[in-house]
Amino acid sequence: MLVAEWDFEVEKEVAREEAWKQGVEQGILKTARAMQNEGMDVNTIARITGLTVDDVLKL
């Protein structure tokens, strides 16, 4: 028999952490686009942001 206990506070914290991570990811993409718009080298953008070169090229 499996007994699972649902904890509202834990659920809220998990949701908060996921939202924070999504915000960070969006910020990284926005920054990478701005760097690309300024003519920065794709390899430099990838190194600074942690994105792959392919991800930068897809922006």
PQR file of N, CA, C, O and H, with PARSE charges and radii, in Angstrom:
ATOM      1  N   MET A   1       0.849  -1.178   0.000 -0.4000 1.5000
ATOM      2  CA  MET A   1       0.000   0.000   0.000 -0.0000 2.0000
ATOM      3  C   MET A   1       0.896   1.243   0.000  0.5500 1.7000
ATOM      4  O   MET A   1       1.878   1.313   0.740 -0.5500 1.4000
ATOM      5  N   LEU A   2       0.551   2.196  -0.819 -0.4000 1.5000
ATOM      6  CA  LEU A   2       1.307   3.429  -0.942 -0.0000 2.0000
ATOM      7  C   LEU A   2       0.544   4.546  -0.254  0.5500 1.7000
ATOM      8  O   LEU A   2      -0.630   4.787  -0.535 -0.5500 1.4000
ATOM      9  H   LEU A   2      -0.246   2.139  -1.420  0.4000 1.0000
ATOM     10  N   VAL A   3       1.228   5.214   0.643 -0.4000 1.5000
ATOM     11  CA  VAL A   3       0.622   6.341   1.337 -0.0000 2.0000
ATOM     12  C   VAL A   3       1.415   7.584   0.964  0.5500 1.7000
ATOM     13  O   VAL A   3       2.620   7.666   1.202 -0.5500 1.4000
ATOM     14  H   VAL A   3       2.182   5.018   0.871  0.4000 1.0000
ATOM     15  N   ALA A   4       0.727   8.538   0.384 -0.4000 1.5000
ATOM     16  CA  ALA A   4       1.390   9.776  -0.017 -0.0000 2.0000
ATOM     17  C   ALA A   4       0.745  10.925   0.736  0.5500 1.7000
ATOM     18  O   ALA A   4      -0.476  10.992   0.879 -0.5500 1.4000
ATOM     19  H   ALA A   4      -0.252   8.472   0.191  0.4000 1.0000
ATOM     20  N   GLU A   5       1.576  11.813   1.206 -0.4000 1.5000
ATOM     21  CA  GLU A   5       1.068  12.969   1.925 -0.0000 2.0000
ATOM     22  C   GLU A   5       1.349  14.207   1.089  0.5500 1.7000
ATOM     23  O   GLU A   5       2.493  14.484   0.729 -0.5500 1.4000
ATOM     24  H   GLU A   5       2.567  11.759   1.090  0.4000 1.0000
ATOM     25  N   TRP A   6       0.307  14.935   0.791 -0.4000 1.5000
ATOM     26  CA  TRP A   6       0.426  16.151  -0.010 -0.0000 2.0000
ATOM     27  C   TRP A   6       0.621  17.322   0.932  0.5500 1.7000
ATOM     28  O   TRP A   6      -0.118  17.478   1.904 -0.5500 1.4000
ATOM     29  H   TRP A   6      -0.623  14.711   1.083  0.4000 1.0000
ATOM     30  N   ASP A   7       1.603  18.132   0.648 -0.4000 1.5000
ATOM     31  CA  ASP A   7       1.922  19.270   1.500 -0.0000 2.0000
ATOM     32  C   ASP A   7       1.815  20.548   0.663  0.5500 1.7000
ATOM     33  O   ASP A   7       2.600  20.763  -0.261 -0.5500 1.4000
ATOM     34  H   ASP A   7       2.203  18.005  -0.142  0.4000 1.0000
ATOM     35  N   PHE A   8       0.848  21.381   0.993 -0.4000 1.5000
ATOM     36  CA  PHE A   8       0.602  22.611   0.255 -0.0000 2.0000
ATOM     37  C   PHE A   8       1.820  23.515   0.258  0.5500 1.7000
ATOM     38  O   PHE A   8       2.142  24.100  -0.777 -0.5500 1.4000
ATOM     39  H   PHE A   8       0.210  21.207   1.743  0.4000 1.0000
ATOM     40  N   GLU A   9       2.504  23.650   1.375 -0.4000 1.5000
ATOM     41  CA  GLU A   9       3.677  24.516   1.460 -0.0000 2.0000
ATOM     42  C   GLU A   9       4.799  24.021   0.547  0.5500 1.7000
ATOM     43  O   GLU A   9       5.478  24.822  -0.095 -0.5500 1.4000
ATOM     44  H   GLU A   9       2.242  23.175   2.215  0.4000 1.0000
ATOM     45  N   VAL A  10       4.991  22.719   0.491 -0.4000 1.5000
ATOM     46  CA  VAL A  10       6.007  22.150  -0.399 -0.0000 2.0000
ATOM     47  C   VAL A  10       5.615  22.412  -1.851  0.5500 1.7000
ATOM     48  O   VAL A  10       6.459  22.768  -2.673 -0.5500 1.4000
ATOM     49  H   VAL A  10       4.440  22.068   1.013  0.4000 1.0000
ATOM     50  N   GLU A  11       4.348  22.236  -2.158 -0.4000 1.5000
ATOM     51  CA  GLU A  11       3.857  22.484  -3.510 -0.0000 2.0000
ATOM     52  C   GLU A  11       4.076  23.943  -3.912  0.5500 1.7000
ATOM     53  O   GLU A  11       4.482  24.218  -5.041 -0.5500 1.4000
ATOM     54  H   GLU A  11       3.662  21.947  -1.490  0.4000 1.0000
ATOM     55  N   LYS A  12       3.812  24.873  -3.004 -0.4000 1.5000
ATOM     56  CA  LYS A  12       4.037  26.294  -3.280 -0.0000 2.0000
ATOM     57  C   LYS A  12       5.515  26.573  -3.537  0.5500 1.7000
ATOM     58  O   LYS A  12       5.857  27.323  -4.451 -0.5500 1.4000
ATOM     59  H   LYS A  12       3.482  24.650  -2.087  0.4000 1.0000
ATOM     60  N   GLU A  13       6.380  25.980  -2.743 -0.4000 1.5000
ATOM     61  CA  GLU A  13       7.817  26.197  -2.903 -0.0000 2.0000
ATOM     62  C   GLU A  13       8.314  25.642  -4.232  0.5500 1.7000
ATOM     63  O   GLU A  13       9.128  26.274  -4.905 -0.5500 1.4000
ATOM     64  H   GLU A  13       6.102  25.371  -2.000  0.4000 1.0000
ATOM     65  N   VAL A  14       7.834  24.476  -4.605 -0.4000 1.5000
ATOM     66  CA  VAL A  14       8.222  23.882  -5.892 -0.0000 2.0000
ATOM     67  C   VAL A  14       7.757  24.780  -7.034  0.5500 1.7000
ATOM     68  O   VAL A  14       8.514  25.023  -7.974 -0.5500 1.4000
ATOM     69  H   VAL A  14       7.173  23.962  -4.058  0.4000 1.0000
ATOM     70  N   ALA A  15       6.540  25.269  -6.966 -0.4000 1.5000
ATOM     71  CA  ALA A  15       6.014  26.158  -8.008 -0.0000 2.0000
ATOM     72  C   ALA A  15       6.823  27.447  -8.070  0.5500 1.7000
ATOM     73  O   ALA A  15       7.109  27.949  -9.158 -0.5500 1.4000
ATOM     74  H   ALA A  15       5.925  25.072  -6.203  0.4000 1.0000
ATOM     75  N   ARG A  16       7.189  27.979  -6.927 -0.4000 1.5000
ATOM     76  CA  ARG A  16       7.981  29.213  -6.872 -0.0000 2.0000
ATOM     77  C   ARG A  16       9.348  28.992  -7.511  0.5500 1.7000
ATOM     78  O   ARG A  16       9.818  29.838  -8.272 -0.5500 1.4000
ATOM     79  H   ARG A  16       6.957  27.571  -6.044  0.4000 1.0000
ATOM     80  N   GLU A  17       9.991  27.865  -7.210 -0.4000 1.5000
ATOM     81  CA  GLU A  17      11.305  27.557  -7.781 -0.0000 2.0000
ATOM     82  C   GLU A  17      11.224  27.379  -9.295  0.5500 1.7000
ATOM     83  O   GLU A  17      12.106  27.838 -10.021 -0.5500 1.4000
ATOM     84  H   GLU A  17       9.610  27.177  -6.592  0.4000 1.0000
ATOM     85  N   GLU A  18      10.177  26.720  -9.772 -0.4000 1.5000
ATOM     86  CA  GLU A  18      10.007  26.523 -11.216 -0.0000 2.0000
ATOM     87  C   GLU A  18       9.800  27.857 -11.921  0.5500 1.7000
ATOM     88  O   GLU A  18      10.359  28.084 -12.994 -0.5500 1.4000
ATOM     89  H   GLU A  18       9.461  26.347  -9.182  0.4000 1.0000
ATOM     90  N   ALA A  19       9.010  28.733 -11.331 -0.4000 1.5000
ATOM     91  CA  ALA A  19       8.770  30.055 -11.918 -0.0000 2.0000
ATOM     92  C   ALA A  19      10.066  30.856 -11.959  0.5500 1.7000
ATOM     93  O   ALA A  19      10.344  31.551 -12.936 -0.5500 1.4000
ATOM     94  H   ALA A  19       8.556  28.548 -10.459  0.4000 1.0000
ATOM     95  N   TRP A  20      10.853  30.756 -10.898 -0.4000 1.5000
ATOM     96  CA  TRP A  20      12.133  31.469 -10.847 -0.0000 2.0000
ATOM     97  C   TRP A  20      13.058  30.971 -11.956  0.5500 1.7000
ATOM     98  O   TRP A  20      13.687  31.767 -12.652 -0.5500 1.4000
ATOM     99  H   TRP A  20      10.628  30.191 -10.104  0.4000 1.0000
ATOM    100  N   LYS A  21      13.137  29.644 -12.115 -0.4000 1.5000
ATOM    101  CA  LYS A  21      14.003  29.071 -13.153 -0.0000 2.0000
ATOM    102  C   LYS A  21      13.563  29.516 -14.543  0.5500 1.7000
ATOM    103  O   LYS A  21      14.397  29.820 -15.395 -0.5500 1.4000
ATOM    104  H   LYS A  21      12.626  28.997 -11.549  0.4000 1.0000
ATOM    105  N   GLN A  22      12.246  29.555 -14.771 -0.4000 1.5000
ATOM    106  CA  GLN A  22      11.750  30.005 -16.073 -0.0000 2.0000
ATOM    107  C   GLN A  22      12.119  31.469 -16.302  0.5500 1.7000
ATOM    108  O   GLN A  22      12.481  31.854 -17.414 -0.5500 1.4000
ATOM    109  H   GLN A  22      11.567  29.308 -14.079  0.4000 1.0000
ATOM    110  N   GLY A  23      12.029  32.269 -15.272 -0.4000 1.5000
ATOM    111  CA  GLY A  23      12.395  33.677 -15.387 -0.0000 2.0000
ATOM    112  C   GLY A  23      13.864  33.853 -15.717  0.5500 1.7000
ATOM    113  O   GLY A  23      14.229  34.685 -16.547 -0.5500 1.4000
ATOM    114  H   GLY A  23      11.735  31.956 -14.369  0.4000 1.0000
ATOM    115  N   VAL A  24      14.697  33.072 -15.068 -0.4000 1.5000
ATOM    116  CA  VAL A  24      16.140  33.135 -15.332 -0.0000 2.0000
ATOM    117  C   VAL A  24      16.423  32.725 -16.776  0.5500 1.7000
ATOM    118  O   VAL A  24      17.206  33.372 -17.471 -0.5500 1.4000
ATOM    119  H   VAL A  24      14.400  32.396 -14.394  0.4000 1.0000
ATOM    120  N   GLU A  25      15.779  31.647 -17.216 -0.4000 1.5000
ATOM    121  CA  GLU A  25      15.991  31.191 -18.591 -0.0000 2.0000
ATOM    122  C   GLU A  25      15.559  32.259 -19.594  0.5500 1.7000
ATOM    123  O   GLU A  25      16.252  32.496 -20.584 -0.5500 1.4000
ATOM    124  H   GLU A  25      15.143  31.122 -16.651  0.4000 1.0000
ATOM    125  N   GLN A  26      14.432  32.896 -19.346 -0.4000 1.5000
ATOM    126  CA  GLN A  26      13.965  33.949 -20.240 -0.0000 2.0000
ATOM    127  C   GLN A  26      14.934  35.126 -20.244  0.5500 1.7000
ATOM    128  O   GLN A  26      15.175  35.734 -21.287 -0.5500 1.4000
ATOM    129  H   GLN A  26      13.870  32.704 -18.542  0.4000 1.0000
ATOM    130  N   GLY A  27      15.488  35.446 -19.077 -0.4000 1.5000
ATOM    131  CA  GLY A  27      16.470  36.528 -18.995 -0.0000 2.0000
ATOM    132  C   GLY A  27      17.725  36.222 -19.774  0.5500 1.7000
ATOM    133  O   GLY A  27      18.290  37.102 -20.424 -0.5500 1.4000
ATOM    134  H   GLY A  27      15.292  34.953 -18.229  0.4000 1.0000
ATOM    135  N   ILE A  28      18.164  34.980 -19.713 -0.4000 1.5000
ATOM    136  CA  ILE A  28      19.358  34.576 -20.462 -0.0000 2.0000
ATOM    137  C   ILE A  28      19.100  34.699 -21.958  0.5500 1.7000
ATOM    138  O   ILE A  28      19.951  35.194 -22.698 -0.5500 1.4000
ATOM    139  H   ILE A  28      17.704  34.266 -19.185  0.4000 1.0000
ATOM    140  N   LEU A  29      17.933  34.252 -22.405 -0.4000 1.5000
ATOM    141  CA  LEU A  29      17.609  34.347 -23.827 -0.0000 2.0000
ATOM    142  C   LEU A  29      17.507  35.801 -24.278  0.5500 1.7000
ATOM    143  O   LEU A  29      17.974  36.152 -25.362 -0.5500 1.4000
ATOM    144  H   LEU A  29      17.242  33.850 -21.804  0.4000 1.0000
ATOM    145  N   LYS A  30      16.903  36.641 -23.454 -0.4000 1.5000
ATOM    146  CA  LYS A  30      16.778  38.066 -23.786 -0.0000 2.0000
ATOM    147  C   LYS A  30      18.158  38.709 -23.875  0.5500 1.7000
ATOM    148  O   LYS A  30      18.426  39.494 -24.785 -0.5500 1.4000
ATOM    149  H   LYS A  30      16.524  36.356 -22.573  0.4000 1.0000
ATOM    150  N   THR A  31      19.021  38.378 -22.939 -0.4000 1.5000
ATOM    151  CA  THR A  31      20.383  38.916 -22.947 -0.0000 2.0000
ATOM    152  C   THR A  31      21.150  38.441 -24.175  0.5500 1.7000
ATOM    153  O   THR A  31      21.853  39.223 -24.814 -0.5500 1.4000
ATOM    154  H   THR A  31      18.803  37.741 -22.200  0.4000 1.0000
ATOM    155  N   ALA A  32      21.013  37.162 -24.502 -0.4000 1.5000
ATOM    156  CA  ALA A  32      21.708  36.616 -25.672 -0.0000 2.0000
ATOM    157  C   ALA A  32      21.226  37.296 -26.950  0.5500 1.7000
ATOM    158  O   ALA A  32      22.026  37.583 -27.840 -0.5500 1.4000
ATOM    159  H   ALA A  32      20.442  36.527 -23.982  0.4000 1.0000
ATOM    160  N   ARG A  33      19.919  37.556 -27.047 -0.4000 1.5000
ATOM    161  CA  ARG A  33      19.398  38.258 -28.231 -0.0000 2.0000
ATOM    162  C   ARG A  33      19.974  39.668 -28.321  0.5500 1.7000
ATOM    163  O   ARG A  33      20.349  40.125 -29.401 -0.5500 1.4000
ATOM    164  H   ARG A  33      19.268  37.323 -26.324  0.4000 1.0000
ATOM    165  N   ALA A  34      20.040  40.345 -27.194 -0.4000 1.5000
ATOM    166  CA  ALA A  34      20.585  41.708 -27.180 -0.0000 2.0000
ATOM    167  C   ALA A  34      22.059  41.692 -27.591  0.5500 1.7000
ATOM    168  O   ALA A  34      22.505  42.556 -28.346 -0.5500 1.4000
ATOM    169  H   ALA A  34      19.735  39.974 -26.317  0.4000 1.0000
ATOM    170  N   MET A  35      22.805  40.717 -27.097 -0.4000 1.5000
ATOM    171  CA  MET A  35      24.213  40.603 -27.466 -0.0000 2.0000
ATOM    172  C   MET A  35      24.355  40.344 -28.960  0.5500 1.7000
ATOM    173  O   MET A  35      25.230  40.904 -29.620 -0.5500 1.4000
ATOM    174  H   MET A  35      22.443  40.016 -26.483  0.4000 1.0000
ATOM    175  N   GLN A  36      23.492  39.497 -29.479 -0.4000 1.5000
ATOM    176  CA  GLN A  36      23.519  39.182 -30.901 -0.0000 2.0000
ATOM    177  C   GLN A  36      23.171  40.429 -31.728  0.5500 1.7000
ATOM    178  O   GLN A  36      23.787  40.688 -32.762 -0.5500 1.4000
ATOM    179  H   GLN A  36      22.781  39.042 -28.943  0.4000 1.0000
ATOM    180  N   ASN A  37      22.192  41.184 -31.268 -0.4000 1.5000
ATOM    181  CA  ASN A  37      21.796  42.414 -31.969 -0.0000 2.0000
ATOM    182  C   ASN A  37      22.907  43.452 -31.981  0.5500 1.7000
ATOM    183  O   ASN A  37      22.967  44.292 -32.878 -0.5500 1.4000
ATOM    184  H   ASN A  37      21.692  40.973 -30.429  0.4000 1.0000
ATOM    185  N   GLU A  38      23.778  43.396 -30.994 -0.4000 1.5000
ATOM    186  CA  GLU A  38      24.915  44.312 -30.935 -0.0000 2.0000
ATOM    187  C   GLU A  38      26.098  43.820 -31.763  0.5500 1.7000
ATOM    188  O   GLU A  38      27.141  44.471 -31.825 -0.5500 1.4000
ATOM    189  H   GLU A  38      23.729  42.714 -30.265  0.4000 1.0000
ATOM    190  N   GLY A  39      25.922  42.658 -32.400 -0.4000 1.5000
ATOM    191  CA  GLY A  39      26.968  42.142 -33.273 -0.0000 2.0000
ATOM    192  C   GLY A  39      28.022  41.312 -32.578  0.5500 1.7000
ATOM    193  O   GLY A  39      29.085  41.066 -33.148 -0.5500 1.4000
ATOM    194  H   GLY A  39      25.075  42.129 -32.349  0.4000 1.0000
ATOM    195  N   MET A  40      27.755  40.878 -31.367 -0.4000 1.5000
ATOM    196  CA  MET A  40      28.739  40.086 -30.640 -0.0000 2.0000
ATOM    197  C   MET A  40      28.880  38.704 -31.282  0.5500 1.7000
ATOM    198  O   MET A  40      27.910  38.153 -31.803 -0.5500 1.4000
ATOM    199  H   MET A  40      26.892  41.078 -30.904  0.4000 1.0000
ATOM    200  N   ASP A  41      30.061  38.166 -31.242 -0.4000 1.5000
ATOM    201  CA  ASP A  41      30.373  36.858 -31.799 -0.0000 2.0000
ATOM    202  C   ASP A  41      29.538  35.768 -31.129  0.5500 1.7000
ATOM    203  O   ASP A  41      29.367  35.761 -29.910 -0.5500 1.4000
ATOM    204  H   ASP A  41      30.849  38.613 -30.819  0.4000 1.0000
ATOM    205  N   VAL A  42      29.022  34.847 -31.945 -0.4000 1.5000
ATOM    206  CA  VAL A  42      28.160  33.766 -31.455 -0.0000 2.0000
ATOM    207  C   VAL A  42      28.872  32.911 -30.410  0.5500 1.7000
ATOM    208  O   VAL A  42      28.263  32.527 -29.412 -0.5500 1.4000
ATOM    209  H   VAL A  42      29.162  34.852 -32.935  0.4000 1.0000
ATOM    210  N   ASN A  43      30.144  32.610 -30.623 -0.4000 1.5000
ATOM    211  CA  ASN A  43      30.883  31.790 -29.663 -0.0000 2.0000
ATOM    212  C   ASN A  43      31.044  32.509 -28.321  0.5500 1.7000
ATOM    213  O   ASN A  43      31.002  31.878 -27.265 -0.5500 1.4000
ATOM    214  H   ASN A  43      30.639  32.922 -31.434  0.4000 1.0000
ATOM    215  N   THR A  44      31.223  33.800 -28.367 -0.4000 1.5000
ATOM    216  CA  THR A  44      31.338  34.579 -27.133 -0.0000 2.0000
ATOM    217  C   THR A  44      30.017  34.596 -26.387  0.5500 1.7000
ATOM    218  O   THR A  44      29.986  34.443 -25.166 -0.5500 1.4000
ATOM    219  H   THR A  44      31.258  34.313 -29.225  0.4000 1.0000
ATOM    220  N   ILE A  45      28.928  34.780 -27.114 -0.4000 1.5000
ATOM    221  CA  ILE A  45      27.598  34.764 -26.499 -0.0000 2.0000
ATOM    222  C   ILE A  45      27.349  33.418 -25.827  0.5500 1.7000
ATOM    223  O   ILE A  45      26.870  33.359 -24.694 -0.5500 1.4000
ATOM    224  H   ILE A  45      28.953  34.904 -28.106  0.4000 1.0000
ATOM    225  N   ALA A  46      27.675  32.349 -26.529 -0.4000 1.5000
ATOM    226  CA  ALA A  46      27.476  31.006 -25.979 -0.0000 2.0000
ATOM    227  C   ALA A  46      28.302  30.808 -24.710  0.5500 1.7000
ATOM    228  O   ALA A  46      27.807  30.271 -23.719 -0.5500 1.4000
ATOM    229  H   ALA A  46      28.064  32.397 -27.449  0.4000 1.0000
ATOM    230  N   ARG A  47      29.551  31.239 -24.742 -0.4000 1.5000
ATOM    231  CA  ARG A  47      30.430  31.070 -23.579 -0.0000 2.0000
ATOM    232  C   ARG A  47      29.910  31.850 -22.378  0.5500 1.7000
ATOM    233  O   ARG A  47      29.911  31.340 -21.258 -0.5500 1.4000
ATOM    234  H   ARG A  47      29.954  31.675 -25.547  0.4000 1.0000
ATOM    235  N   ILE A  48      29.466  33.085 -22.604 -0.4000 1.5000
ATOM    236  CA  ILE A  48      29.020  33.937 -21.499 -0.0000 2.0000
ATOM    237  C   ILE A  48      27.687  33.480 -20.929  0.5500 1.7000
ATOM    238  O   ILE A  48      27.502  33.470 -19.712 -0.5500 1.4000
ATOM    239  H   ILE A  48      29.466  33.500 -23.514  0.4000 1.0000
ATOM    240  N   THR A  49      26.750  33.098 -21.808 -0.4000 1.5000
ATOM    241  CA  THR A  49      25.400  32.758 -21.353 -0.0000 2.0000
ATOM    242  C   THR A  49      25.233  31.306 -20.937  0.5500 1.7000
ATOM    243  O   THR A  49      24.299  30.964 -20.211 -0.5500 1.4000
ATOM    244  H   THR A  49      26.900  33.106 -22.797  0.4000 1.0000
ATOM    245  N   GLY A  50      26.139  30.452 -21.399 -0.4000 1.5000
ATOM    246  CA  GLY A  50      25.986  29.028 -21.110 -0.0000 2.0000
ATOM    247  C   GLY A  50      25.102  28.313 -22.120  0.5500 1.7000
ATOM    248  O   GLY A  50      24.854  27.115 -21.988 -0.5500 1.4000
ATOM    249  H   GLY A  50      26.898  30.730 -21.989  0.4000 1.0000
ATOM    250  N   LEU A  51      24.625  29.035 -23.126 -0.4000 1.5000
ATOM    251  CA  LEU A  51      23.845  28.420 -24.192 -0.0000 2.0000
ATOM    252  C   LEU A  51      24.799  27.727 -25.160  0.5500 1.7000
ATOM    253  O   LEU A  51      26.000  27.996 -25.167 -0.5500 1.4000
ATOM    254  H   LEU A  51      24.826  30.009 -23.234  0.4000 1.0000
ATOM    255  N   THR A  52      24.249  26.838 -25.969 -0.4000 1.5000
ATOM    256  CA  THR A  52      25.067  26.237 -27.016 -0.0000 2.0000
ATOM    257  C   THR A  52      25.101  27.203 -28.196  0.5500 1.7000
ATOM    258  O   THR A  52      24.257  28.092 -28.311 -0.5500 1.4000
ATOM    259  H   THR A  52      23.273  26.619 -25.963  0.4000 1.0000
ATOM    260  N   VAL A  53      26.083  27.017 -29.066 -0.4000 1.5000
ATOM    261  CA  VAL A  53      26.173  27.832 -30.267 -0.0000 2.0000
ATOM    262  C   VAL A  53      24.907  27.651 -31.102  0.5500 1.7000
ATOM    263  O   VAL A  53      24.377  28.617 -31.651 -0.5500 1.4000
ATOM    264  H   VAL A  53      26.769  26.295 -28.973  0.4000 1.0000
ATOM    265  N   ASP A  54      24.423  26.409 -31.198 -0.4000 1.5000
ATOM    266  CA  ASP A  54      23.189  26.157 -31.948 -0.0000 2.0000
ATOM    267  C   ASP A  54      22.010  26.925 -31.362  0.5500 1.7000
ATOM    268  O   ASP A  54      21.198  27.476 -32.105 -0.5500 1.4000
ATOM    269  H   ASP A  54      24.853  25.623 -30.753  0.4000 1.0000
ATOM    270  N   ASP A  55      21.911  26.963 -30.034 -0.4000 1.5000
ATOM    271  CA  ASP A  55      20.813  27.699 -29.405 -0.0000 2.0000
ATOM    272  C   ASP A  55      20.900  29.197 -29.731  0.5500 1.7000
ATOM    273  O   ASP A  55      19.885  29.843 -29.992 -0.5500 1.4000
ATOM    274  H   ASP A  55      22.570  26.515 -29.431  0.4000 1.0000
ATOM    275  N   VAL A  56      22.111  29.733 -29.712 -0.4000 1.5000
ATOM    276  CA  VAL A  56      22.292  31.149 -30.029 -0.0000 2.0000
ATOM    277  C   VAL A  56      21.909  31.415 -31.480  0.5500 1.7000
ATOM    278  O   VAL A  56      21.269  32.424 -31.777 -0.5500 1.4000
ATOM    279  H   VAL A  56      22.935  29.208 -29.500  0.4000 1.0000
ATOM    280  N   LEU A  57      22.290  30.530 -32.372 -0.4000 1.5000
ATOM    281  CA  LEU A  57      21.973  30.711 -33.783 -0.0000 2.0000
ATOM    282  C   LEU A  57      20.472  30.645 -34.051  0.5500 1.7000
ATOM    283  O   LEU A  57      19.989  31.218 -35.028 -0.5500 1.4000
ATOM    284  H   LEU A  57      22.809  29.711 -32.131  0.4000 1.0000
ATOM    285  N   LYS A  58      19.739  29.954 -33.195 -0.4000 1.5000
ATOM    286  CA  LYS A  58      18.280  29.818 -33.363 -0.0000 2.0000
ATOM    287  C   LYS A  58      17.512  31.041 -32.854  0.5500 1.7000
ATOM    288  O   LYS A  58      16.311  31.154 -33.097 -0.5500 1.4000
ATOM    289  H   LYS A  58      20.131  29.488 -32.402  0.4000 1.0000
ATOM    290  N   LEU A  59      18.175  31.942 -32.162 -0.4000 1.5000
ATOM    291  CA  LEU A  59      17.475  33.106 -31.597 -0.0000 2.0000
ATOM    292  C   LEU A  59      16.977  34.031 -32.675  0.5500 1.7000
ATOM    293  O   LEU A  59      16.368  35.058 -32.374 -0.5500 1.4000
ATOM    294  H   LEU A  59      19.151  31.851 -31.964  0.4000 1.0000
TER
END
